[in-house]
Amino acid sequence: MTEIAFVVPGRLDQLTGGYLFDRRIVEGLRARGRAVRVIELSPHADGAQLAALAGETKTVVDGLALPDHAEAMVAQARRLRLVAFVHGPLAQETGLSPAAAKRAAELEAALLSRVRGVLCPSRRTAAAVENYGISPERIAVVAPGTAKPTRRPGPRRSPVRALLCVANLVPRKGHELLVEALARIRDLDWSLTCVGSLERDPATVRAVRRRIRTAGLGRRTTLAGELPPHSVARAYRAADAFVLPSFHEGYGLCRSDGAWPARDRNDRGRDPGNRDASGWASRAAGRSGGSGASGEAGDCPAHARRTAGYGVARHRCSAAGLAPRHGNLGKGIRSLGSSRSAAVTPPSRSRRADPIG
């Protein structure tokens, strides 16, 4: 059986939704008997690791690795069966100037035109890839899914007080917006715990700490930093509600983790993970689009007040998990493992201007 290569930028054991998803795919492929070689590219990798792969090797490349290693990807595009795994369009990252966003879009479009196919975690991300000129026949949607807890959390009949946000502190996740919104409902009895790296974007961390201090919310807000999975699971179980006014999500993995099996008057007992999670956070932040560039609180305070004011019977957030749900991930793994996968159809020549030559 032929080997599959899985290429990621940096270490695979990083604690982000994207890397967790990558690891689950690797584990799933191996569980199905496939040989998977993980290639962790350093920022200054010269392409030798890709060049060492046998010709026609099916090679899945995390989309974050594409722009930093564009030259190596282009050099190997005809020799290897490259499949890009795009978690979200890089051009939609919060904080980019219009010029930088335009350059990122052009580069990503040019690189995706060279690969055999593209995997996306949601329909919205797939639509964004289509906007790059990629044929829908070369795009497959593979939703991450969540793990059902072994025991359903018990209900509690009291107002929502313990709020949980799981996200690395980077501009796109909207922590400043969240603090601003909660400052407007300080009359309610709530506390906020933020789980996520404080090392990836020091400027954002300083800005969030400053906003917390200015709002006088230091005693009610905890920045817990990055935690191991079992501690994150414990935080989900202890929380009354999950909050995240993210400006854009390719899928929104932590949202699905927190939603199962939570119920409220809107969910009617359904698993919110069944729906396409992308774009949900921009609605909570009072946005209609995915970029959320204005940085205004919008109607986020109203959402926060409604959430914190619930006194109806609710279920605690479930433990976080990444096991396949309803076979979505399993289908993607089977697709990657199949020699007849639709995601390896050779691309046609693109008429788009190619900035990488």
PATOR-597320 format. One record per residue (C-alpha): residue number from 1; residue in one letter; x, y, z. Coordinates in steps of 0.5 Angstrom, whole numbers. Layout:
BEGIN
@num NUM	residu a	X X	Y Y	Z Z
...
//
This chain:
BEGIN
@num 1	residu m	X 0	Y 0	Z 0
@num 2	residu t	X 3	Y 7	Z -2
@num 3	residu e	X 5	Y 12	Z 3
@num 4	residu i	X 1	Y 18	Z 4
@num 5	residu a	X 5	Y 25	Z 6
@num 6	residu f	X 2	Y 30	Z 11
@num 7	residu v	X 6	Y 37	Z 11
@num 8	residu v	X 5	Y 42	Z 16
@num 9	residu p	X 8	Y 48	Z 18
@num 10	residu g	X 12	Y 47	Z 25
@num 11	residu r	X 10	Y 42	Z 30
@num 12	residu l	X 4	Y 38	Z 29
@num 13	residu d	X 3	Y 38	Z 37
@num 14	residu q	X 1	Y 45	Z 37
@num 15	residu l	X -5	Y 46	Z 41
@num 16	residu t	X -10	Y 50	Z 36
@num 17	residu g	X -16	Y 47	Z 32
@num 18	residu g	X -13	Y 47	Z 26
@num 19	residu y	X -7	Y 42	Z 28
@num 20	residu l	X -12	Y 38	Z 32
@num 21	residu f	X -16	Y 37	Z 26
@num 22	residu d	X -9	Y 35	Z 22
@num 23	residu r	X -7	Y 30	Z 28
@num 24	residu r	X -14	Y 27	Z 28
@num 25	residu i	X -14	Y 26	Z 20
@num 26	residu v	X -7	Y 23	Z 21
@num 27	residu e	X -9	Y 18	Z 27
@num 28	residu g	X -15	Y 16	Z 23
@num 29	residu l	X -11	Y 14	Z 16
@num 30	residu r	X -6	Y 10	Z 21
@num 31	residu a	X -12	Y 7	Z 24
@num 32	residu r	X -15	Y 5	Z 17
@num 33	residu g	X -8	Y 2	Z 16
@num 34	residu r	X -5	Y 7	Z 11
@num 35	residu a	X 2	Y 9	Z 12
@num 36	residu v	X 3	Y 16	Z 14
@num 37	residu r	X 9	Y 20	Z 14
@num 38	residu v	X 9	Y 27	Z 17
@num 39	residu i	X 13	Y 32	Z 15
@num 40	residu e	X 14	Y 38	Z 20
@num 41	residu l	X 17	Y 44	Z 16
@num 42	residu s	X 21	Y 49	Z 19
@num 43	residu p	X 20	Y 57	Z 17
@num 44	residu h	X 27	Y 56	Z 13
@num 45	residu a	X 26	Y 49	Z 10
@num 46	residu d	X 29	Y 49	Z 3
@num 47	residu g	X 24	Y 44	Z 0
@num 48	residu a	X 29	Y 38	Z 1
@num 49	residu q	X 24	Y 34	Z 5
@num 50	residu l	X 19	Y 34	Z -1
@num 51	residu a	X 24	Y 33	Z -6
@num 52	residu a	X 26	Y 26	Z -2
@num 53	residu l	X 19	Y 24	Z -3
@num 54	residu a	X 17	Y 19	Z -9
@num 55	residu g	X 14	Y 21	Z -15
@num 56	residu e	X 6	Y 21	Z -15
@num 57	residu t	X 6	Y 21	Z -7
@num 58	residu k	X -1	Y 23	Z -5
@num 59	residu t	X 1	Y 29	Z -1
@num 60	residu v	X -3	Y 33	Z 4
@num 61	residu v	X -1	Y 40	Z 5
@num 62	residu d	X -4	Y 44	Z 11
@num 63	residu g	X -6	Y 51	Z 8
@num 64	residu l	X -2	Y 55	Z 13
@num 65	residu a	X 5	Y 52	Z 9
@num 66	residu l	X 3	Y 54	Z 2
@num 67	residu p	X 5	Y 61	Z 2
@num 68	residu d	X 12	Y 60	Z 7
@num 69	residu h	X 14	Y 55	Z 2
@num 70	residu a	X 11	Y 57	Z -5
@num 71	residu e	X 17	Y 56	Z -9
@num 72	residu a	X 18	Y 48	Z -6
@num 73	residu m	X 11	Y 47	Z -7
@num 74	residu v	X 11	Y 50	Z -14
@num 75	residu a	X 17	Y 46	Z -16
@num 76	residu q	X 14	Y 39	Z -13
@num 77	residu a	X 7	Y 40	Z -16
@num 78	residu r	X 8	Y 36	Z -22
@num 79	residu r	X 12	Y 31	Z -19
@num 80	residu l	X 7	Y 30	Z -13
@num 81	residu r	X 0	Y 29	Z -12
@num 82	residu l	X -1	Y 35	Z -8
@num 83	residu v	X -8	Y 36	Z -4
@num 84	residu a	X -8	Y 43	Z 0
@num 85	residu f	X -12	Y 43	Z 6
@num 86	residu v	X -15	Y 50	Z 7
@num 87	residu h	X -17	Y 51	Z 14
@num 88	residu g	X -19	Y 58	Z 12
@num 89	residu p	X -17	Y 63	Z 7
@num 90	residu l	X -11	Y 67	Z 9
@num 91	residu a	X -13	Y 73	Z 6
@num 92	residu q	X -19	Y 74	Z 11
@num 93	residu e	X -14	Y 74	Z 17
@num 94	residu t	X -16	Y 80	Z 21
@num 95	residu g	X -11	Y 86	Z 21
@num 96	residu l	X -9	Y 85	Z 14
@num 97	residu s	X -9	Y 92	Z 10
@num 98	residu p	X -13	Y 92	Z 4
@num 99	residu a	X -6	Y 91	Z 0
@num 100	residu a	X -3	Y 85	Z 4
@num 101	residu a	X -10	Y 82	Z 3
@num 102	residu k	X -10	Y 83	Z -4
@num 103	residu r	X -3	Y 80	Z -4
@num 104	residu a	X -5	Y 74	Z 0
@num 105	residu a	X -11	Y 72	Z -4
@num 106	residu e	X -7	Y 73	Z -11
@num 107	residu l	X -1	Y 68	Z -8
@num 108	residu e	X -6	Y 63	Z -5
@num 109	residu a	X -10	Y 63	Z -11
@num 110	residu a	X -4	Y 62	Z -15
@num 111	residu l	X -2	Y 56	Z -11
@num 112	residu l	X -8	Y 53	Z -10
@num 113	residu s	X -9	Y 53	Z -18
@num 114	residu r	X -3	Y 48	Z -18
@num 115	residu v	X -5	Y 43	Z -13
@num 116	residu r	X -9	Y 37	Z -15
@num 117	residu g	X -15	Y 38	Z -10
@num 118	residu v	X -17	Y 42	Z -4
@num 119	residu l	X -20	Y 40	Z 2
@num 120	residu c	X -24	Y 45	Z 6
@num 121	residu p	X -27	Y 44	Z 13
@num 122	residu s	X -34	Y 48	Z 11
@num 123	residu r	X -38	Y 50	Z 6
@num 124	residu r	X -37	Y 57	Z 7
@num 125	residu t	X -29	Y 56	Z 6
@num 126	residu a	X -30	Y 52	Z 0
@num 127	residu a	X -34	Y 58	Z -3
@num 128	residu a	X -28	Y 62	Z -2
@num 129	residu v	X -24	Y 57	Z -5
@num 130	residu e	X -28	Y 57	Z -11
@num 131	residu n	X -28	Y 65	Z -12
@num 132	residu y	X -20	Y 64	Z -13
@num 133	residu g	X -22	Y 60	Z -19
@num 134	residu i	X -22	Y 53	Z -17
@num 135	residu s	X -27	Y 48	Z -20
@num 136	residu p	X -32	Y 45	Z -15
@num 137	residu e	X -30	Y 38	Z -18
@num 138	residu r	X -23	Y 39	Z -14
@num 139	residu i	X -26	Y 41	Z -8
@num 140	residu a	X -28	Y 37	Z -2
@num 141	residu v	X -32	Y 39	Z 5
@num 142	residu v	X -30	Y 35	Z 11
@num 143	residu a	X -32	Y 37	Z 17
@num 144	residu p	X -28	Y 36	Z 24
@num 145	residu g	X -34	Y 34	Z 28
@num 146	residu t	X -34	Y 33	Z 35
@num 147	residu a	X -34	Y 27	Z 40
@num 148	residu k	X -40	Y 26	Z 44
@num 149	residu p	X -39	Y 25	Z 52
@num 150	residu t	X -39	Y 18	Z 55
@num 151	residu r	X -44	Y 21	Z 60
@num 152	residu r	X -49	Y 27	Z 58
@num 153	residu p	X -48	Y 33	Z 63
@num 154	residu g	X -53	Y 34	Z 68
@num 155	residu p	X -58	Y 40	Z 68
@num 156	residu r	X -57	Y 46	Z 72
@num 157	residu r	X -63	Y 51	Z 74
@num 158	residu s	X -60	Y 57	Z 75
@num 159	residu p	X -57	Y 63	Z 71
@num 160	residu v	X -51	Y 63	Z 67
@num 161	residu r	X -45	Y 65	Z 70
@num 162	residu a	X -39	Y 62	Z 68
@num 163	residu l	X -37	Y 64	Z 61
@num 164	residu l	X -32	Y 60	Z 57
@num 165	residu c	X -28	Y 63	Z 51
@num 166	residu v	X -23	Y 58	Z 48
@num 167	residu a	X -18	Y 61	Z 43
@num 168	residu n	X -11	Y 63	Z 42
@num 169	residu l	X -11	Y 71	Z 43
@num 170	residu v	X -10	Y 73	Z 36
@num 171	residu p	X -14	Y 79	Z 33
@num 172	residu r	X -18	Y 75	Z 29
@num 173	residu k	X -21	Y 72	Z 35
@num 174	residu g	X -24	Y 78	Z 38
@num 175	residu h	X -22	Y 78	Z 45
@num 176	residu e	X -22	Y 86	Z 46
@num 177	residu l	X -29	Y 86	Z 43
@num 178	residu l	X -32	Y 81	Z 48
@num 179	residu v	X -29	Y 85	Z 54
@num 180	residu e	X -32	Y 91	Z 51
@num 181	residu a	X -39	Y 87	Z 51
@num 182	residu l	X -38	Y 84	Z 58
@num 183	residu a	X -36	Y 91	Z 61
@num 184	residu r	X -43	Y 93	Z 58
@num 185	residu i	X -47	Y 88	Z 63
@num 186	residu r	X -43	Y 89	Z 69
@num 187	residu d	X -49	Y 89	Z 73
@num 188	residu l	X -50	Y 82	Z 72
@num 189	residu d	X -47	Y 76	Z 76
@num 190	residu w	X -42	Y 73	Z 71
@num 191	residu s	X -34	Y 71	Z 70
@num 192	residu l	X -30	Y 70	Z 64
@num 193	residu t	X -25	Y 65	Z 63
@num 194	residu c	X -20	Y 65	Z 57
@num 195	residu v	X -17	Y 59	Z 55
@num 196	residu g	X -11	Y 60	Z 49
@num 197	residu s	X -4	Y 62	Z 48
@num 198	residu l	X -2	Y 68	Z 50
@num 199	residu e	X 5	Y 67	Z 46
@num 200	residu r	X 3	Y 68	Z 39
@num 201	residu d	X 1	Y 75	Z 39
@num 202	residu p	X 4	Y 79	Z 44
@num 203	residu a	X 1	Y 86	Z 42
@num 204	residu t	X -6	Y 83	Z 42
@num 205	residu v	X -5	Y 80	Z 49
@num 206	residu r	X -2	Y 87	Z 51
@num 207	residu a	X -9	Y 90	Z 48
@num 208	residu v	X -13	Y 85	Z 52
@num 209	residu r	X -10	Y 86	Z 58
@num 210	residu r	X -10	Y 94	Z 58
@num 211	residu r	X -18	Y 93	Z 56
@num 212	residu i	X -19	Y 89	Z 62
@num 213	residu r	X -16	Y 93	Z 66
@num 214	residu t	X -19	Y 100	Z 64
@num 215	residu a	X -26	Y 96	Z 64
@num 216	residu g	X -24	Y 94	Z 71
@num 217	residu l	X -26	Y 87	Z 70
@num 218	residu g	X -19	Y 84	Z 73
@num 219	residu r	X -23	Y 80	Z 78
@num 220	residu r	X -28	Y 77	Z 74
@num 221	residu t	X -23	Y 75	Z 68
@num 222	residu t	X -18	Y 70	Z 68
@num 223	residu l	X -13	Y 69	Z 62
@num 224	residu a	X -11	Y 62	Z 63
@num 225	residu g	X -6	Y 61	Z 57
@num 226	residu e	X -5	Y 55	Z 53
@num 227	residu l	X -8	Y 49	Z 57
@num 228	residu p	X -7	Y 41	Z 55
@num 229	residu p	X -13	Y 38	Z 52
@num 230	residu h	X -15	Y 34	Z 59
@num 231	residu s	X -15	Y 41	Z 62
@num 232	residu v	X -19	Y 44	Z 57
@num 233	residu a	X -24	Y 39	Z 57
@num 234	residu r	X -25	Y 40	Z 65
@num 235	residu a	X -26	Y 48	Z 63
@num 236	residu y	X -32	Y 46	Z 58
@num 237	residu r	X -35	Y 42	Z 64
@num 238	residu a	X -35	Y 47	Z 69
@num 239	residu a	X -37	Y 53	Z 64
@num 240	residu d	X -45	Y 55	Z 64
@num 241	residu a	X -44	Y 58	Z 57
@num 242	residu f	X -39	Y 58	Z 51
@num 243	residu v	X -37	Y 65	Z 48
@num 244	residu l	X -33	Y 67	Z 42
@num 245	residu p	X -34	Y 73	Z 38
@num 246	residu s	X -29	Y 71	Z 33
@num 247	residu f	X -29	Y 76	Z 26
@num 248	residu h	X -28	Y 70	Z 22
@num 249	residu e	X -28	Y 62	Z 22
@num 250	residu g	X -26	Y 57	Z 17
@num 251	residu y	X -30	Y 52	Z 21
@num 252	residu g	X -31	Y 54	Z 29
@num 253	residu l	X -28	Y 48	Z 32
@num 254	residu c	X -28	Y 50	Z 39
@num 255	residu r	X -36	Y 52	Z 38
@num 256	residu s	X -38	Y 45	Z 36
@num 257	residu d	X -34	Y 42	Z 42
@num 258	residu g	X -38	Y 47	Z 47
@num 259	residu a	X -44	Y 46	Z 43
@num 260	residu w	X -45	Y 39	Z 44
@num 261	residu p	X -50	Y 37	Z 48
@num 262	residu a	X -52	Y 44	Z 50
@num 263	residu r	X -59	Y 46	Z 49
@num 264	residu d	X -62	Y 53	Z 49
@num 265	residu r	X -69	Y 55	Z 47
@num 266	residu n	X -66	Y 56	Z 40
@num 267	residu d	X -62	Y 50	Z 39
@num 268	residu r	X -69	Y 45	Z 41
@num 269	residu g	X -64	Y 40	Z 43
@num 270	residu r	X -60	Y 39	Z 36
@num 271	residu d	X -53	Y 39	Z 35
@num 272	residu p	X -51	Y 45	Z 33
@num 273	residu g	X -45	Y 42	Z 30
@num 274	residu n	X -49	Y 39	Z 24
@num 275	residu r	X -50	Y 46	Z 21
@num 276	residu d	X -44	Y 50	Z 18
@num 277	residu a	X -41	Y 53	Z 23
@num 278	residu s	X -37	Y 58	Z 19
@num 279	residu g	X -40	Y 65	Z 20
@num 280	residu w	X -43	Y 64	Z 26
@num 281	residu a	X -39	Y 68	Z 30
@num 282	residu s	X -39	Y 74	Z 26
@num 283	residu r	X -47	Y 74	Z 27
@num 284	residu a	X -46	Y 74	Z 34
@num 285	residu a	X -41	Y 80	Z 33
@num 286	residu g	X -46	Y 84	Z 30
@num 287	residu r	X -43	Y 83	Z 23
@num 288	residu s	X -46	Y 81	Z 16
@num 289	residu g	X -39	Y 79	Z 13
@num 290	residu g	X -33	Y 75	Z 15
@num 291	residu s	X -28	Y 80	Z 16
@num 292	residu g	X -30	Y 84	Z 22
@num 293	residu a	X -25	Y 89	Z 20
@num 294	residu s	X -29	Y 95	Z 24
@num 295	residu g	X -27	Y 93	Z 31
@num 296	residu e	X -34	Y 95	Z 34
@num 297	residu a	X -38	Y 92	Z 39
@num 298	residu g	X -44	Y 92	Z 35
@num 299	residu d	X -50	Y 88	Z 38
@num 300	residu c	X -45	Y 83	Z 42
@num 301	residu p	X -47	Y 86	Z 49
@num 302	residu a	X -54	Y 84	Z 47
@num 303	residu h	X -52	Y 77	Z 46
@num 304	residu a	X -48	Y 77	Z 52
@num 305	residu r	X -54	Y 80	Z 56
@num 306	residu r	X -59	Y 75	Z 53
@num 307	residu t	X -54	Y 69	Z 55
@num 308	residu a	X -52	Y 71	Z 62
@num 309	residu g	X -59	Y 72	Z 64
@num 310	residu y	X -62	Y 65	Z 62
@num 311	residu g	X -65	Y 62	Z 68
@num 312	residu v	X -68	Y 56	Z 64
@num 313	residu a	X -66	Y 49	Z 65
@num 314	residu r	X -59	Y 48	Z 61
@num 315	residu h	X -54	Y 43	Z 60
@num 316	residu r	X -47	Y 45	Z 62
@num 317	residu c	X -42	Y 45	Z 56
@num 318	residu s	X -39	Y 38	Z 54
@num 319	residu a	X -32	Y 36	Z 55
@num 320	residu a	X -28	Y 38	Z 48
@num 321	residu g	X -27	Y 32	Z 43
@num 322	residu l	X -25	Y 31	Z 36
@num 323	residu a	X -27	Y 24	Z 34
@num 324	residu p	X -31	Y 24	Z 28
@num 325	residu r	X -39	Y 26	Z 28
@num 326	residu h	X -44	Y 22	Z 23
@num 327	residu g	X -38	Y 20	Z 19
@num 328	residu n	X -36	Y 26	Z 16
@num 329	residu l	X -29	Y 26	Z 18
@num 330	residu g	X -29	Y 18	Z 16
@num 331	residu k	X -31	Y 20	Z 9
@num 332	residu g	X -25	Y 25	Z 8
@num 333	residu i	X -20	Y 20	Z 11
@num 334	residu r	X -23	Y 15	Z 6
@num 335	residu s	X -23	Y 20	Z 0
@num 336	residu l	X -15	Y 21	Z 2
@num 337	residu g	X -14	Y 14	Z 3
@num 338	residu s	X -17	Y 12	Z -4
@num 339	residu s	X -13	Y 12	Z -10
@num 340	residu r	X -19	Y 14	Z -14
@num 341	residu s	X -21	Y 20	Z -10
@num 342	residu a	X -24	Y 26	Z -13
@num 343	residu a	X -19	Y 30	Z -10
@num 344	residu v	X -13	Y 28	Z -14
@num 345	residu t	X -16	Y 30	Z -21
@num 346	residu p	X -10	Y 34	Z -25
@num 347	residu p	X -12	Y 41	Z -25
@num 348	residu s	X -13	Y 45	Z -32
@num 349	residu r	X -9	Y 51	Z -34
@num 350	residu s	X -11	Y 57	Z -30
@num 351	residu r	X -12	Y 63	Z -34
@num 352	residu r	X -11	Y 67	Z -27
@num 353	residu a	X -5	Y 72	Z -27
@num 354	residu d	X 1	Y 68	Z -23
@num 355	residu p	X 5	Y 72	Z -18
@num 356	residu i	X 9	Y 66	Z -17
@num 357	residu g	X 11	Y 65	Z -24
//
